[in-house]
Amino acid sequence: MLTRALGRLLLIVLLFPADPLAAPAGQGPADDVVSLEADLVLVDVQVFGKKTGLPVDGLAAADFLVFEDGVPQRIAHFSRDTLPLSIVLLLDLSLSVRPQLGQIRDGAVEALGQLKPGDETAVIAFGSRAVLVQEFTRDPRAAADGVRRAVETADVGPETKLTGALAETAAFANRTARPGARRVIIVVTDNFGSEAVLKTKDALIELFASGAVVCALVPPPSRLADASPQDPFVFPLTGKTVDQFVEETGGLMAEVGSKNAGAALAELIRTLRARYALAYEPSNTRADGKMRRIRVELSPAAAKRTGKVSVRARKGYYRGRPTR
């Protein structure tokens, strides 16, 4: 996942024990760490085959090219599936979304059960306002119970202020997520927001500051007619409320129905596991509060080897305090 952008960052590579109960008394399930400290920009990257829609395996650091504002950058760190996940389930409580939430509630134990011992999940419900239902927990059953409580009891008001909810969720993750974790906000929404309480730029500032990737599970009819049925996570975005945040943070978007929402959540988590983590020390060190644009692509040799692919990564970050 995208992790926290810039500053004196502690990049933690966790070595997971086979059994969380094997950790010494008083320690968490993933306490053995190797740390690298540097002024790094950390970028999660997902590569999909355009024909298959499946993640491309077996890539190495030399297979990637990273550019900041068009200037090539040197990759200082490369890994895959070694950092823990900090997932926030952000649940739209609109009436149109409740069938999907009910199915996710029923399938949440199984879907979240595939998380690793060091992973954590929080649950936030939103409508007119965002309400924290479950703090970060490493217990999948507690997270699943948080989904149930969100669906059955959360009082969030009648509107759908998605932009504000995303900003508040990003700030929450920035404050409380496990240090060094790959942060993901999974939004279940009908993608029809009412008047936003924040401008899009303000929400993006919070998202970039947190390093969170926004993914969305959206019920029909949001999928475009030309989206490939073999490509459930990479398809043209619809131009509605959540889409720009998915695009800017390098996230994924999928259509879900009331009969497959739990399975879609499980598949999304599996797909997130296939991301590559790249880190670079930017050549432009000015802390001027301006947006830095990031572009990640495969090297010519890798592109020749893999064929046509889709590369998804966050599009930028702010260096220093941004001007709102």
LOKOL-61424 format. One line per 2 residues: number of its first residue (from 1); their letters; for each residue x negated, y negated, z negated of N, C-alpha, C. Coordinates in steps of 0.1 Angstrom, whole numbers, padded with zeros to 4 digits. Layout:
NUM	A	X:Y:Z:X:Y:Z:X:Y:Z; ...;
END
This chain:
1	ML	-0008:0012:0000:0000:0000:0000:-0009:-0012:0000; -0003:-0023:0004:-0010:-0036:0002:-0011:-0038:-0013;
3	TR	-0023:-0041:-0017:-0025:-0044:-0031:-0028:-0059:-0032; -0031:-0063:-0044:-0032:-0078:-0047:-0042:-0085:-0039;
5	AL	-0038:-0096:-0033:-0046:-0103:-0023:-0056:-0112:-0030; -0068:-0110:-0027:-0079:-0119:-0031:-0081:-0121:-0046;
7	GR	-0092:-0130:-0048:-0096:-0133:-0062:-0107:-0123:-0065; -0111:-0123:-0078:-0120:-0113:-0082:-0112:-0100:-0085;
9	LL	-0111:-0092:-0075:-0102:-0080:-0077:-0109:-0068:-0081; -0102:-0060:-0089:-0107:-0047:-0093:-0100:-0037:-0085;
11	LI	-0108:-0031:-0075:-0102:-0020:-0067:-0105:-0007:-0074; -0094:-0001:-0077:-0095:0012:-0085:-0091:0024:-0076;
13	VL	-0100:0033:-0075:-0098:0045:-0068:-0096:0056:-0078; -0084:0061:-0079:-0080:0071:-0090:-0082:0085:-0085;
15	LF	-0088:0093:-0094:-0089:0107:-0091:-0079:0115:-0099; -0068:0120:-0093:-0057:0125:-0100:-0061:0139:-0105;
17	PA	-0058:0143:-0117:-0060:0156:-0122:-0048:0165:-0116; -0051:0178:-0115:-0040:0187:-0109:-0028:0187:-0118;
19	DP	-0030:0186:-0131:-0018:0186:-0141:-0019:0174:-0149; -0008:0166:-0150:-0009:0154:-0158:-0011:0157:-0173;
21	LA	-0007:0169:-0177:-0009:0172:-0191:-0023:0175:-0195; -0032:0177:-0184:-0046:0179:-0186:-0054:0167:-0191;
23	AP	-0047:0155:-0190:-0055:0143:-0194:-0057:0144:-0209; -0068:0138:-0214:-0071:0138:-0228:-0060:0130:-0236;
25	AG	-0059:0134:-0248:-0049:0127:-0257:-0051:0112:-0257; -0040:0104:-0255:-0042:0089:-0256:-0045:0083:-0243;
27	QG	-0047:0091:-0232:-0049:0086:-0219:-0038:0089:-0210; -0037:0080:-0199:-0027:0083:-0189:-0031:0094:-0180;
29	PA	-0022:0098:-0171:-0025:0110:-0163:-0035:0108:-0152; -0040:0095:-0151:-0050:0093:-0140:-0060:0083:-0145;
31	DD	-0068:0087:-0155:-0077:0078:-0162:-0092:0078:-0157; -0096:0088:-0149:-0109:0088:-0143:-0109:0079:-0131;
33	VV	-0118:0068:-0132:-0118:0058:-0121:-0132:0055:-0116; -0132:0052:-0104:-0144:0046:-0098:-0140:0032:-0094;
35	SL	-0147:0021:-0098:-0143:0008:-0094:-0153:0000:-0086; -0148:-0008:-0077:-0156:-0017:-0069:-0151:-0031:-0071;
37	EA	-0159:-0040:-0075:-0154:-0053:-0077:-0160:-0063:-0067; -0151:-0070:-0060:-0156:-0079:-0049:-0144:-0088:-0046;
39	DL	-0148:-0099:-0038:-0137:-0107:-0033:-0132:-0101:-0020; -0122:-0092:-0022:-0117:-0084:-0011:-0103:-0087:-0007;
41	VL	-0100:-0086:0006:-0086:-0086:0010:-0083:-0071:0013; -0073:-0066:0007:-0069:-0052:0008:-0057:-0051:0017;
43	VD	-0058:-0043:0027:-0047:-0041:0037:-0044:-0027:0039; -0031:-0023:0037:-0026:-0010:0040:-0022:-0009:0054;
45	VQ	-0026:0002:0061:-0023:0003:0075:-0017:0016:0078; -0006:0016:0086:0000:0029:0091:-0001:0029:0106;
47	VF	-0005:0041:0111:-0006:0043:0125:0003:0054:0129; 0012:0052:0139:0021:0061:0144:0019:0064:0159;
49	GK	0021:0076:0163:0021:0079:0177:0034:0074:0183; 0033:0067:0194:0045:0061:0200:0054:0072:0206;
51	KT	0049:0083:0210:0058:0093:0216:0064:0101:0205; 0057:0104:0194:0062:0113:0184:0068:0106:0172;
53	GL	0064:0094:0170:0068:0087:0158:0062:0092:0145; 0052:0101:0146:0046:0107:0134:0033:0100:0131;
55	PV	0029:0100:0118:0017:0094:0114:0005:0100:0121; -0005:0092:0124:-0017:0097:0130:-0028:0100:0120;
57	DG	-0032:0113:0119:-0041:0117:0109:-0056:0117:0114; -0065:0118:0104:-0079:0120:0108:-0087:0108:0112;
59	LA	-0082:0096:0110:-0089:0084:0114:-0099:0080:0103; -0110:0073:0108:-0121:0069:0099:-0122:0054:0099;
61	AA	-0130:0048:0090:-0132:0034:0090:-0137:0029:0104; -0145:0036:0111:-0150:0031:0123:-0140:0031:0134;
63	DF	-0128:0037:0132:-0117:0037:0142:-0109:0024:0141; -0111:0016:0131:-0103:0004:0129:-0111:-0009:0132;
65	LV	-0104:-0019:0138:-0109:-0032:0139:-0100:-0042:0131; -0106:-0050:0123:-0098:-0060:0115:-0102:-0074:0119;
67	FE	-0092:-0083:0122:-0095:-0097:0125:-0087:-0106:0116; -0094:-0116:0111:-0088:-0127:0104:-0088:-0140:0112;
69	DG	-0077:-0145:0115:-0076:-0157:0124:-0084:-0155:0136; -0084:-0143:0142:-0091:-0139:0154:-0106:-0136:0152;
71	VP	-0111:-0137:0140:-0125:-0135:0138:-0127:-0120:0133; -0136:-0112:0139:-0138:-0099:0134:-0143:-0099:0120;
73	QR	-0138:-0089:0112:-0143:-0087:0098:-0149:-0074:0096; -0158:-0073:0086:-0165:-0060:0083:-0157:-0053:0072;
75	IA	-0153:-0040:0075:-0146:-0032:0065:-0156:-0028:0055; -0152:-0031:0042:-0161:-0028:0031:-0156:-0016:0023;
77	HF	-0144:-0012:0024:-0138:-0001:0017:-0128:0006:0026; -0127:0019:0026:-0118:0027:0034:-0113:0039:0026;
79	SR	-0100:0042:0025:-0096:0054:0018:-0082:0057:0023; -0077:0069:0019:-0063:0073:0023:-0058:0081:0011;
81	DT	-0046:0077:0006:-0039:0085:-0004:-0047:0087:-0016; -0055:0077:-0021:-0062:0079:-0033:-0057:0069:-0044;
83	LP	-0051:0058:-0040:-0045:0049:-0049:-0031:0052:-0053; -0027:0050:-0065:-0013:0053:-0069:-0003:0044:-0063;
85	LS	0009:0047:-0063:0020:0039:-0058:0028:0033:-0069; 0031:0020:-0068:0040:0013:-0077:0052:0009:-0068;
87	IV	0063:0016:-0069:0075:0014:-0061:0086:0008:-0069; 0091:-0003:-0063:0104:-0009:-0068:0115:-0006:-0059;
89	LL	0125:0001:-0064:0138:0003:-0056:0146:-0009:-0059; 0149:-0017:-0048:0157:-0029:-0049:0170:-0026:-0042;
91	LD	0181:-0026:-0050:0193:-0020:-0045:0204:-0031:-0044; 0208:-0033:-0031:0219:-0042:-0028:0232:-0036:-0033;
93	LS	0240:-0043:-0041:0252:-0037:-0046:0265:-0041:-0038; 0263:-0046:-0026:0274:-0049:-0017:0283:-0036:-0016;
95	LS	0296:-0038:-0014:0305:-0027:-0012:0301:-0018:0000; 0295:-0024:0010:0292:-0017:0022:0280:-0007:0020;
97	VR	0272:-0010:0010:0260:-0002:0007:0263:0009:-0003; 0273:0008:-0011:0275:0017:-0022:0275:0032:-0018;
99	PQ	0281:0036:-0006:0280:0050:-0003:0266:0055:-0002; 0257:0047:0004:0243:0051:0005:0236:0051:-0009;
101	LG	0240:0042:-0018:0234:0042:-0031:0239:0054:-0039; 0251:0058:-0037:0256:0070:-0044:0248:0082:-0040;
103	QI	0245:0083:-0027:0237:0095:-0022:0223:0094:-0027; 0217:0082:-0027:0204:0081:-0032:0204:0084:-0047;
105	RD	0214:0080:-0054:0215:0084:-0068:0215:0099:-0070; 0222:0106:-0062:0223:0120:-0063:0210:0127:-0059;
107	GA	0203:0121:-0049:0191:0128:-0044:0178:0122:-0050; 0179:0112:-0060:0168:0105:-0064:0158:0114:-0072;
109	VE	0163:0123:-0080:0154:0132:-0087:0145:0140:-0078; 0151:0145:-0067:0143:0153:-0058:0134:0144:-0050;
111	AL	0139:0132:-0045:0131:0123:-0037:0119:0118:-0045; 0122:0113:-0058:0111:0108:-0066:0102:0118:-0072;
113	GQ	0107:0131:-0072:0099:0141:-0078:0086:0144:-0070; 0085:0140:-0058:0073:0142:-0050:0062:0131:-0053;
115	LK	0065:0122:-0062:0055:0112:-0066:0044:0119:-0074; 0032:0113:-0073:0021:0119:-0080:0021:0115:-0095;
117	PG	0013:0121:-0103:0013:0118:-0118:0010:0103:-0121; 0002:0096:-0113:-0002:0083:-0115:0008:0072:-0109;
119	DE	0018:0077:-0102:0027:0068:-0095:0038:0063:-0105; 0044:0052:-0102:0054:0046:-0111:0065:0040:-0102;
121	TA	0077:0040:-0108:0089:0034:-0101:0097:0025:-0111; 0102:0014:-0105:0111:0005:-0112:0124:0004:-0104;
123	VI	0135:-0001:-0110:0147:-0002:-0103:0153:-0016:-0106; 0156:-0024:-0096:0162:-0037:-0097:0175:-0037:-0088;
125	AF	0186:-0042:-0093:0198:-0043:-0086:0200:-0058:-0083; 0207:-0061:-0071:0209:-0075:-0068:0222:-0077:-0061;
127	GS	0227:-0090:-0062:0238:-0095:-0055:0236:-0110:-0055; 0244:-0117:-0063:0242:-0131:-0065:0229:-0134:-0073;
129	RA	0225:-0124:-0080:0213:-0125:-0089:0207:-0111:-0089; 0194:-0111:-0093:0187:-0099:-0094:0186:-0095:-0109;
131	VL	0188:-0082:-0112:0189:-0077:-0126:0179:-0065:-0126; 0170:-0066:-0136:0161:-0054:-0138:0168:-0044:-0146;
133	VQ	0169:-0032:-0140:0176:-0021:-0146:0167:-0011:-0153; 0155:-0009:-0146:0145:0001:-0152:0131:-0005:-0150;
135	EF	0124:-0007:-0161:0110:-0011:-0160:0102:0000:-0153; 0090:-0003:-0149:0081:0007:-0143:0080:0019:-0152;
137	TR	0082:0031:-0147:0081:0044:-0154:0074:0054:-0145; 0067:0063:-0151:0061:0074:-0144:0069:0087:-0145;
139	DP	0081:0085:-0151:0090:0097:-0152:0101:0096:-0141; 0100:0105:-0131:0110:0104:-0120:0125:0105:-0125;
141	RA	0127:0112:-0135:0141:0114:-0140:0146:0100:-0146; 0137:0093:-0153:0140:0080:-0158:0143:0070:-0147;
143	AA	0135:0071:-0136:0138:0063:-0125:0151:0066:-0118; 0154:0079:-0117:0167:0083:-0111:0179:0079:-0120;
145	DG	0177:0079:-0133:0187:0075:-0142:0189:0059:-0140; 0178:0052:-0137:0179:0038:-0134:0188:0035:-0122;
147	VR	0186:0043:-0112:0195:0042:-0100:0209:0044:-0104; 0212:0054:-0112:0226:0057:-0116:0231:0045:-0123;
149	RA	0224:0040:-0133:0229:0028:-0141:0231:0016:-0132; 0222:0014:-0122:0224:0003:-0113:0237:0004:-0105;
151	VE	0239:0016:-0100:0251:0018:-0092:0264:0017:-0100; 0263:0022:-0113:0276:0023:-0121:0278:0011:-0130;
153	TA	0268:0004:-0134:0270:-0006:-0145:0264:-0020:-0142; 0255:-0021:-0133:0249:-0034:-0131:0258:-0045:-0127;
155	DV	0258:-0057:-0133:0266:-0068:-0130:0258:-0079:-0123; 0259:-0080:-0110:0250:-0089:-0102:0258:-0100:-0095;
157	GP	0271:-0100:-0095:0279:-0110:-0088:0282:-0106:-0074; 0290:-0114:-0067:0296:-0110:-0054:0288:-0112:-0042;
159	ET	0278:-0121:-0043:0271:-0125:-0031:0259:-0115:-0028; 0251:-0118:-0017:0240:-0110:-0014:0228:-0119:-0011;
161	KL	0221:-0123:-0022:0210:-0133:-0020:0197:-0125:-0020; 0195:-0119:-0008:0183:-0110:-0006:0170:-0117:-0007;
163	TG	0169:-0129:-0001:0156:-0136:-0001:0151:-0139:-0015; 0160:-0144:-0023:0157:-0147:-0037:0153:-0134:-0045;
165	AL	0161:-0123:-0042:0158:-0111:-0049:0145:-0105:-0045; 0141:-0106:-0033:0128:-0102:-0028:0117:-0110:-0035;
167	AE	0118:-0123:-0036:0108:-0131:-0043:0107:-0128:-0058; 0118:-0126:-0064:0118:-0122:-0079:0112:-0109:-0081;
169	TA	0115:-0099:-0072:0110:-0086:-0073:0095:-0086:-0071; 0090:-0094:-0061:0075:-0095:-0058:0068:-0100:-0071;
171	AF	0074:-0111:-0077:0068:-0117:-0089:0068:-0107:-0100; 0079:-0099:-0102:0079:-0089:-0112:0068:-0078:-0110;
173	AN	0066:-0074:-0097:0056:-0064:-0094:0042:-0070:-0097; 0040:-0082:-0094:0027:-0089:-0096:0024:-0089:-0110;
175	RT	0034:-0091:-0119:0032:-0092:-0133:0030:-0079:-0140; 0037:-0069:-0135:0038:-0057:-0144:0034:-0044:-0137;
177	AR	0032:-0044:-0124:0027:-0031:-0117:0014:-0027:-0122; 0011:-0014:-0121:-0002:-0009:-0125:-0013:-0015:-0117;
179	PG	-0024:-0021:-0124:-0035:-0027:-0117:-0041:-0017:-0107; -0044:-0022:-0095:-0050:-0013:-0085:-0041:-0004:-0077;
181	AR	-0028:-0005:-0080:-0018:0004:-0074:-0014:-0002:-0060; -0009:0006:-0051:-0003:0002:-0039:0011:-0001:-0041;
183	RV	0015:-0014:-0039:0028:-0019:-0043:0038:-0018:-0031; 0050:-0012:-0033:0060:-0011:-0023:0073:-0015:-0029;
185	II	0081:-0024:-0021:0094:-0027:-0025:0103:-0020:-0014; 0111:-0010:-0019:0120:-0003:-0010:0134:-0009:-0012;
187	VV	0139:-0016:-0002:0152:-0023:-0003:0163:-0014:0004; 0173:-0012:-0003:0185:-0005:0003:0196:-0016:0004;
189	TD	0199:-0020:0017:0207:-0032:0019:0215:-0030:0032; 0226:-0037:0033:0233:-0038:0046:0227:-0048:0055;
191	NF	0217:-0055:0051:0210:-0065:0059:0218:-0077:0063; 0228:-0080:0055:0236:-0092:0058:0236:-0100:0045;
193	GS	0226:-0110:0044:0225:-0118:0032:0233:-0130:0033; 0238:-0135:0021:0245:-0148:0021:0234:-0159:0019;
195	EA	0238:-0171:0016:0229:-0182:0015:0218:-0179:0006; 0205:-0180:0011:0194:-0176:0002:0191:-0187:-0008;
197	VL	0186:-0183:-0020:0182:-0193:-0030:0168:-0198:-0028; 0161:-0192:-0019:0147:-0196:-0016:0145:-0197:-0002;
199	KT	0136:-0205:0003:0133:-0205:0017:0125:-0192:0020; 0125:-0189:0033:0117:-0177:0037:0102:-0178:0033;
201	KD	0097:-0190:0035:0082:-0192:0032:0080:-0190:0018; 0088:-0194:0009:0086:-0193:-0006:0086:-0178:-0009;
203	AL	0096:-0170:-0003:0096:-0156:-0006:0084:-0149:-0001; 0079:-0153:0011:0067:-0147:0017:0055:-0150:0008;
205	IE	0054:-0162:0002:0043:-0166:-0006:0043:-0156:-0018; 0054:-0153:-0024:0055:-0144:-0036:0051:-0130:-0031;
207	LF	0055:-0126:-0020:0052:-0112:-0015:0037:-0111:-0012; 0031:-0121:-0005:0017:-0120:-0002:0009:-0121:-0015;
209	AS	0013:-0129:-0025:0006:-0129:-0037:0006:-0116:-0045; 0017:-0109:-0044:0018:-0096:-0050:0011:-0085:-0043;
211	GA	0009:-0087:-0030:0004:-0076:-0021:0014:-0065:-0018; 0027:-0068:-0020:0037:-0057:-0018:0041:-0056:-0004;
213	VV	0043:-0043:0000:0049:-0040:0013:0064:-0039:0012; 0072:-0045:0020:0086:-0044:0020:0091:-0033:0030;
215	CA	0098:-0023:0025:0104:-0013:0034:0119:-0014:0032; 0127:-0010:0042:0141:-0012:0041:0148:0001:0046;
217	LV	0158:0005:0039:0168:0015:0043:0181:0008:0046; 0186:0008:0058:0197:0000:0062:0208:0009:0069;
219	PP	0220:0008:0064:0231:0016:0070:0234:0012:0084; 0240:0020:0092:0245:0016:0106:0255:0005:0105;
221	PS	0257:-0004:0115:0252:-0002:0129:0239:-0011:0132; 0230:-0012:0122:0219:-0021:0124:0208:-0016:0134;
223	RL	0208:-0003:0136:0198:0002:0146:0201:-0002:0160; 0191:-0007:0167:0193:-0011:0181:0195:0002:0190;
225	AD	0202:0000:0201:0206:0011:0210:0194:0018:0216; 0182:0010:0218:0171:0017:0224:0161:0022:0214;
227	AS	0164:0023:0201:0155:0028:0191:0153:0043:0194; 0141:0048:0194:0139:0063:0196:0144:0071:0185;
229	PQ	0152:0082:0187:0156:0090:0176:0145:0098:0170; 0133:0099:0177:0122:0106:0172:0113:0097:0164;
231	DP	0117:0085:0162:0108:0075:0156:0116:0068:0145; 0118:0074:0134:0128:0069:0124:0123:0057:0117;
233	FV	0110:0053:0117:0105:0042:0109:0100:0031:0117; 0097:0033:0130:0091:0022:0138:0101:0019:0149;
235	FP	0108:0008:0148:0117:0005:0159:0119:-0010:0159; 0124:-0016:0170:0126:-0030:0171:0134:-0036:0160;
237	LT	0130:-0046:0154:0137:-0052:0142:0149:-0060:0147; 0159:-0061:0139:0172:-0066:0143:0173:-0081:0142;
239	GK	0164:-0088:0136:0165:-0103:0135:0174:-0107:0123; 0178:-0099:0114:0186:-0102:0103:0177:-0105:0091;
241	TV	0183:-0106:0079:0177:-0112:0068:0164:-0105:0064; 0164:-0091:0062:0153:-0084:0057:0141:-0082:0067;
243	DQ	0144:-0084:0079:0135:-0079:0090:0121:-0086:0090; 0122:-0100:0088:0109:-0107:0088:0100:-0103:0077;
245	FV	0106:-0100:0065:0097:-0095:0054:0091:-0082:0057; 0099:-0073:0063:0093:-0060:0067:0082:-0062:0077;
247	EE	0084:-0070:0087:0074:-0072:0097:0062:-0079:0092; 0063:-0089:0084:0052:-0097:0079:0043:-0089:0069;
249	TG	0049:-0080:0061:0042:-0072:0052:0037:-0059:0057; 0041:-0056:0069:0036:-0043:0075:0044:-0031:0070;
251	GL	0057:-0033:0067:0065:-0023:0061:0072:-0015:0072; 0082:-0006:0067:0089:0003:0076:0104:0000:0074;
253	MA	0112:0003:0084:0126:0001:0084:0133:0013:0090; 0143:0018:0083:0150:0030:0088:0165:0029:0086;
255	EV	0173:0035:0095:0187:0035:0094:0191:0047:0085; 0200:0045:0076:0205:0056:0067:0220:0056:0067;
257	GS	0225:0068:0065:0240:0070:0063:0243:0076:0050; 0255:0077:0046:0259:0082:0033:0255:0097:0031;
259	KN	0252:0104:0042:0249:0118:0041:0234:0121:0041; 0226:0111:0045:0212:0113:0045:0203:0104:0038;
261	AG	0209:0095:0029:0202:0085:0022:0191:0090:0013; 0195:0101:0005:0185:0107:-0004:0173:0113:0004;
263	AA	0176:0120:0015:0165:0125:0023:0157:0114:0030; 0164:0103:0034:0156:0092:0040:0146:0086:0030;
265	LA	0150:0085:0017:0141:0080:0007:0129:0089:0005; 0132:0102:0005:0121:0112:0003:0112:0111:0015;
267	EL	0117:0110:0027:0109:0109:0039:0100:0096:0040; 0106:0085:0035:0099:0073:0034:0087:0074:0025;
269	IR	0089:0080:0013:0078:0081:0004:0067:0090:0010; 0071:0101:0017:0061:0109:0023:0053:0101:0034;
271	TL	0060:0093:0041:0054:0085:0052:0044:0075:0045; 0048:0069:0034:0039:0059:0028:0026:0065:0023;
273	RA	0027:0078:0020:0015:0085:0016:0004:0086:0028; 0009:0084:0040:0000:0086:0051:-0007:0073:0055;
275	RY	-0006:0063:0047:-0012:0050:0050:-0027:0050:0047; -0035:0042:0055:-0049:0040:0052:-0051:0027:0045;
277	AL	-0060:0027:0036:-0063:0014:0028:-0076:0009:0033; -0076:-0003:0038:-0088:-0010:0043:-0091:-0022:0034;
279	AY	-0103:-0025:0032:-0107:-0038:0024:-0118:-0044:0031; -0117:-0058:0031:-0128:-0066:0037:-0131:-0078:0029;
281	EP	-0143:-0083:0029:-0146:-0096:0023:-0145:-0107:0034; -0136:-0116:0033:-0134:-0125:0044:-0145:-0134:0047;
283	SN	-0148:-0137:0060:-0159:-0146:0064:-0155:-0160:0061; -0142:-0163:0061:-0138:-0177:0057:-0135:-0177:0042;
285	TR	-0143:-0183:0034:-0141:-0183:0020:-0134:-0196:0014; -0130:-0205:0023:-0124:-0217:0018:-0110:-0214:0011;
287	AD	-0109:-0219:-0001:-0096:-0217:-0008:-0087:-0229:-0006; -0082:-0231:0006:-0075:-0243:0010:-0060:-0241:0010;
289	GK	-0055:-0230:0005:-0041:-0228:0004:-0034:-0225:0018; -0042:-0223:0028:-0036:-0221:0041:-0034:-0206:0044;
291	MR	-0025:-0203:0053:-0022:-0189:0057:-0034:-0184:0065; -0038:-0172:0062:-0048:-0165:0070:-0041:-0154:0077;
293	RI	-0042:-0153:0090:-0035:-0143:0098:-0044:-0131:0100; -0038:-0119:0098:-0046:-0107:0099:-0040:-0099:0110;
295	RV	-0050:-0093:0118:-0046:-0083:0129:-0054:-0071:0127; -0048:-0059:0128:-0055:-0047:0127:-0052:-0039:0139;
297	EL	-0062:-0033:0146:-0060:-0025:0157:-0070:-0013:0158; -0068:-0004:0166:-0078:0007:0167:-0089:0003:0177;
299	SP	-0101:0008:0174:-0112:0006:0183:-0109:0012:0197; -0115:0008:0208:-0113:0014:0221:-0115:0029:0221;
301	AA	-0125:0034:0214:-0128:0048:0214:-0117:0056:0207; -0112:0050:0195:-0101:0057:0188:-0088:0056:0196;
303	AK	-0085:0045:0203:-0073:0044:0211:-0073:0054:0223; -0085:0056:0228:-0086:0066:0239:-0083:0080:0234;
305	RT	-0088:0082:0222:-0086:0096:0216:-0072:0098:0212; -0065:0088:0206:-0052:0090:0201:-0041:0088:0210;
307	GK	-0043:0081:0221:-0032:0077:0230:-0025:0065:0224; -0013:0062:0230:-0006:0050:0226:-0001:0052:0211;
309	VS	-0003:0041:0204:0001:0042:0190:0007:0028:0186; 0014:0028:0175:0019:0016:0168:0011:0014:0155;
311	VR	0005:0003:0153:-0003:0000:0141:0005:-0010:0133; 0008:-0007:0120:0016:-0016:0112:0007:-0020:0100;
313	AR	0006:-0033:0098:-0002:-0038:0086:0004:-0052:0083; 0001:-0057:0071:0005:-0070:0068:-0001:-0080:0078;
315	KG	0006:-0091:0080:0002:-0101:0090:-0006:-0112:0084; -0007:-0113:0071:-0015:-0124:0066:-0015:-0125:0051;
317	YY	-0021:-0136:0046:-0021:-0139:0031:-0025:-0153:0030; -0023:-0159:0018:-0027:-0172:0015:-0040:-0172:0006;
319	RG	-0050:-0180:0011:-0062:-0181:0003:-0061:-0194:-0006; -0061:-0192:-0019:-0059:-0203:-0028:-0045:-0206:-0030;
321	RP	-0041:-0217:-0037:-0027:-0220:-0040:-0021:-0226:-0027; -0010:-0219:-0022:-0004:-0224:-0010:0004:-0236:-0012;
323	TR	0006:-0244:-0002:0015:-0255:-0002:0029:-0251:0002; 0039:-0253:-0007:0052:-0249:-0004:0060:-0259:0004;
END
